Amino acid sequence: MLLMAQPKVDFPYGITMETLPETRDADVWETGPRLGSLAGMAETAAGGVASPAELAGLLDRHAYLCDEGLATACFLALRMGRPLFLEGEAGVGKTELAKTLARALGAPLIRLQCYEGLDASQALYDWDFPRQLLHLRAAEAAGVHDVDRLEGELYDRRFLLARPLLRALETAPSVLLVDELDRADDEFEAFLLEVLSDFTITVPELGTIRAEHPPVVVVTSNRTREVHDALKRRCLYHWLEHPSFDREVAIIRRRLPGAAERLAGQVAGAAQRLRDRDLLKPPGVAETLDWTEALVALGARELDPGTAAVTLGAVLKYREDQQRVLAGGLDALLNGG
């Protein structure tokens, strides 16, 4: 059948999109000269953020509290046009930073969730075979017998499905979140390195797509494996620690204003002590917020051993961890023992 044959490529492999004919309305590609810096986009979208302190304030207005180190790393990533590589334990706020940054910049968040077996077609683009088949049948029904013409039409831009990486290059401005890169295979990491190096993607049937304005890129890793140095060298790196007690209390109060001040302090203190214990999965800030939200939903104004026992599943997600904590006594956990 014609659809299964090798596509006829009418364009040289390295042709740039500037030489392609115009496409229809929604199929217009965001193309143009590649920019070496995101400073212009960042300043326009963020209202002219001039310093890490101003960026921290902007994120704070969107309920994300960050310290000076993280604010500086994020600010420099914007100014220098470099991807921001965030590593840290699960639940410390890496993904949430990308989401908040998108809201702060007024840009759409395009998320690529990594997993084992992820390949280029799932991250980059794919052809819409059902629509191609319908087009082929319609052309045959209309009596079109020009094979070359049909092959050229089948591999038109309108039949291309943009996956996250291509969509990020076509959308300006945008924030691209490559989440949990450590879960993907080495081969995909090498492919991602090529894309992030110059923000271009080549579709053999169509040509080379260059981002007019490269997206703001945030790459996260929980460090279940080491990410190769080659990719890290192209990024600005920041390690996210668990917050201090005072900062964790502030985060709880900022995200859950309905939580009593005493309750926020008790939950934050208990979470800090849980992280010092030998647990399979110490709680992150995400679990602290889950625990507080569960307690607020129950109408609790403070954390006592009985309430802690029945809500422990909100903060500890492994049975062995819950048993270890219960065996050690909840009074000791809540009172600093």
Secondary structure, 3 states (H helix, E strand, C coil): CHHHCCCCCCCCCCCEHHHCCCCCHHHCCCCCCCCCCCHHHHHHHCCCCCCHHHHHHHHHHCCCCCCHHHHHHHHHHHHHCCCEEEEECCCCCHHHHHHHHHHHHCCCEEEEECCCCCCHHHHCEEECHHHHHHHHHHHHHCCCCCHHHHHHHHCCHHHEEECHHHHHHHCCCCEEEEECHHHCCHHHHHHHHHHHHHCEEEECCCEEEECCCCCEEEEEECCCCCCCHHHHHCCEEEEECCCCHHHHHHHHHHHCCCCCHHHHHHHHHHHHHHHCCCCCCCCCHHHHHHHHHHHHHCCCCCCCHHHHHHCHHHCCCCHHHHHHHHHHCHHHHHHCC
